[in-house]
Amino acid sequence: MSVEDVLKEARRAVDEVIPTSVRITDIEFEGSTVVIYTKDLKEFTGDSEVVKKLAEFLKRRVSIRPDPSLLDDIEEAEEKIREIVPDDAEITDMYFKEDTGEVTIEAKAPGVAIGKKGNILNKIKRETGWAPDVVRAPPIPSKTVKDIRSYLRAVRGERKTFLQALGRKINRDKRKGETFARITALGGYREVGRSAHLLHTRDSKILVDCGVDVSSPDNGTPYLNAPEIIPPDTIDAIVLTHAHLDHCGIIPALFKYGYDGPVYCTAPTRDMAALLQLDFIKVAVGDGRDPPYKSSNIREAVKHTIALEYGETTDIAPDIRLTLHNAGHILGSAVAHMHIGDGDYNVVFTGDIKYDKTWLFNQAVNKFPRAETVVMEATYGGYHDIQPSRLDAVEQLKDILIQHLDRAKGKVLVPVFAVGRSQEVMVVIEEAMRKGDIPEVPIYLDGMIWEATAIHTAYPEFLNNKLKRKIFKEDENPFLSPVFNRVDSMDMRREICDSAEPAIVLATAGMMNGGPVLEYFKSWAGDTESGIIFVGYQGAGTIGNRIQKGYDHITLVEGGSPIDINVKLRVHTCEGFSGHSDRIQLLHYISGMKPSPDRVLVSHGEEGKCTNLASTIYKKYGMESRTPWNLETIRLY
């Protein structure tokens, strides 16, 4: 059925379902959604069955929106709202949702912004046409979130044009002939880094993740010269599971070379990815390398991103529907479930998963309507990859900190990824220090940790309920504890490095392949009283990996010249903080999956770990399991 046919059906459905007294002003496609504009929005809001009937009739998502003539211009509406709402409410931000006619107002005192019996909200609605929703302002303001919202507002016209064109592309006629689906391994198979999978059907091409190998000196990229994805504009959609660079790091380069389609992910993944991609450019320039893309390409990726909630299903191609589910790995991380054709086949891409409840997130989802093939990670899938429990990890961390801070009066350096590990370690250390379990010393946060933490507080709905409650109580919010100190200058960093006082420093990058962590390491490497604690995965060949293995001599490059460093500080690895599932959790994820899959493809792990996990899945559960090579294609049906 062509787009025109669908719109005709929509008009016929409107005539049959909606009373003639309701004024419909326009019907069009935006993305996968049939959008119906009306001057009588109350008629719809008062009867939820109307939208349901329309969706069932059209077999598509339906959105009812107010006719633009009913709403004040966004800039004008914002000015009026700031005049109406008392200053005591302390508005920190507001963002407009043109698809629903709603405006979200962030305020430090939401009750003041709402007014007595909602009188202020009613006045906003009367004078602007926008339906206000007041929420408590995030306790830590995020520059990234604010900048992205401002940018999306500035390009809303371009974005609407893009969504309308996308709607026609998604609803194009399907080809005739034999149906099929296959997966091509474009990166991250039998290795960790540069993850990229291509799901190819008769009617569409979907790229799942597109990252860089941060452990590679030249930041290896996926096989983007493979004939299946040349040119890039033949790709229908990109699905991003989460924001780590080994999954998102090369996506802006696709826009540089001609891709102009959508990127589907959660809202925090969109924001985190932009933050890390901008830092990737900065690090490359600092190392004297040409980055693979510019900041303008990152902005294009943001403009083309369609943010989805967990559990929300949407068409992303003529024959593929996507649903994202919680992956438990980092903020906004998702397991991508894809339904192909009219019930022909279902594929699950786990991305990186944590099948265990953590201090930040609920455990990864493994229940789906159908799932014939699962593409899963194997970072810790090897025979001996058994992590201690979260409680044991906390005790180990406290013991190490006491050794250095109390007995030796030394310093402790913790290399962390800005997203995920740093926030978990912050929560654990803050609680231990508050309870008196470890000495009270300054904790310094260096790199992107503070901004990444701010993004966490902007999206509390993606955190577990316990932490969500704490974040909105200033006396309980662990991230606002006075023990944390943000390092915001090179002078401050130098003072910390030169100080003789005990301290804890959490610094990026997590694998020590760049970033401020190297400055602390250079300063403290020769101090036998100090220590370094690894709490996350260290890729083969990285500086962190070499230190973790016990190398007593490390060569760094500074200003183009090699620097030899003798390593005398004590090296510790604290397992149990990883955002990845260990071997037992991975096996439980598969064995507990409902329904049980027919096939498992293993990726995102060193070769031995991938093959070992695949072999065990076959032996224990009788499922077909494979460890493909990069550039190998597996036909699903």
Stockholm file with secondary structure:
# STOCKHOLM 1.0

chainA/1-637         MSVEDVLKEARRAVDEVIPTSVRITDIEFEGSTVVIYTKDLKEFTGDSEVVKKLAEFLKRRVSIRPDPSLLDDIEEAEEKIREIVPDDAEITDMYFKEDTGEVTIEAKAPGVAIGKKGNILNKIKRETGWAPDVVRAPPIPSKTVKDIRSYLRAVRGERKTFLQALGRKINRDKRKGETFARITALGGYREVGRSAHLLHTRDSKILVDCGVDVSSPDNGTPYLNAPEIIPPDTIDAIVLTHAHLDHCGIIPALFKYGYDGPVYCTAPTRDMAALLQLDFIKVAVGDGRDPPYKSSNIREAVKHTIALEYGETTDIAPDIRLTLHNAGHILGSAVAHMHIGDGDYNVVFTGDIKYDKTWLFNQAVNKFPRAETVVMEATYGGYHDIQPSRLDAVEQLKDILIQHLDRAKGKVLVPVFAVGRSQEVMVVIEEAMRKGDIPEVPIYLDGMIWEATAIHTAYPEFLNNKLKRKIFKEDENPFLSPVFNRVDSMDMRREICDSAEPAIVLATAGMMNGGPVLEYFKSWAGDTESGIIFVGYQGAGTIGNRIQKGYDHITLVEGGSPIDINVKLRVHTCEGFSGHSDRIQLLHYISGMKPSPDRVLVSHGEEGKCTNLASTIYKKYGMESRTPWNLETIRLY
#=GR chainA/1-637 SS CCHHHHHHHHHHHHHHHSCTTSCEEEEEEETTEEEEEESCHHHHHTCHHHHHHHHHHHTSEEEEEECGGGSCCHHHHHHHHHHHSCGGGCEEEEEEETTTTEEEEEESSHHHHHCGGGHHHHHHHHHHCCEEEEEECCSSCCHHHHHHHHHHHHTHHHHHHHHHHHHHHHTSCCCCSCCCEEEEEEECSSSSSSCEEEEEESSCEEEECCCCBTTSTTCBCCCTTSGGGCSGGGCCEEECCCCSHHHHTTHHHHHHTTCCSCEEECHHHHHHHHHHHHHHHHHHHHTTCCCSSCHHHHHHHHHTEEECCTTCEEEEETTEEEEEEECSSSTTCEEEEEEETTTTEEEEECCSCCCSCCSSCCCCCCBCSCCSEEEEECTTCSTTCCCCCHHHHHHHHHHHHHIIIIISCCEEEEECCTTTHHHHHHHHHHHHHHTTSSCCCCEEEESSHHHHHHHHHHCGGGSCHHHHHHHTCTTTCGGGCTTEEECCSHHHHHHHHHCCSCEEEEESCTTSSSSTHHHHHHHHTTCTTCEEEECSCCCTTSHHHHHHTTCSEEEEEETTEEEEEECCSEEEECTTCCSSCCHHHHHHHHHTCBSCCSEEEEESSCHHHHHHHHHHHHHHHCCEEECCCTTCEEECC
#=GC SS_cons         CCHHHHHHHHHHHHHHHSCTTSCEEEEEEETTEEEEEESCHHHHHTCHHHHHHHHHHHTSEEEEEECGGGSCCHHHHHHHHHHHSCGGGCEEEEEEETTTTEEEEEESSHHHHHCGGGHHHHHHHHHHCCEEEEEECCSSCCHHHHHHHHHHHHTHHHHHHHHHHHHHHHTSCCCCSCCCEEEEEEECSSSSSSCEEEEEESSCEEEECCCCBTTSTTCBCCCTTSGGGCSGGGCCEEECCCCSHHHHTTHHHHHHTTCCSCEEECHHHHHHHHHHHHHHHHHHHHTTCCCSSCHHHHHHHHHTEEECCTTCEEEEETTEEEEEEECSSSTTCEEEEEEETTTTEEEEECCSCCCSCCSSCCCCCCBCSCCSEEEEECTTCSTTCCCCCHHHHHHHHHHHHHIIIIISCCEEEEECCTTTHHHHHHHHHHHHHHTTSSCCCCEEEESSHHHHHHHHHHCGGGSCHHHHHHHTCTTTCGGGCTTEEECCSHHHHHHHHHCCSCEEEEESCTTSSSSTHHHHHHHHTTCTTCEEEECSCCCTTSHHHHHHTTCSEEEEEETTEEEEEECCSEEEECTTCCSSCCHHHHHHHHHTCBSCCSEEEEESSCHHHHHHHHHHHHHHHCCEEECCCTTCEEECC
//
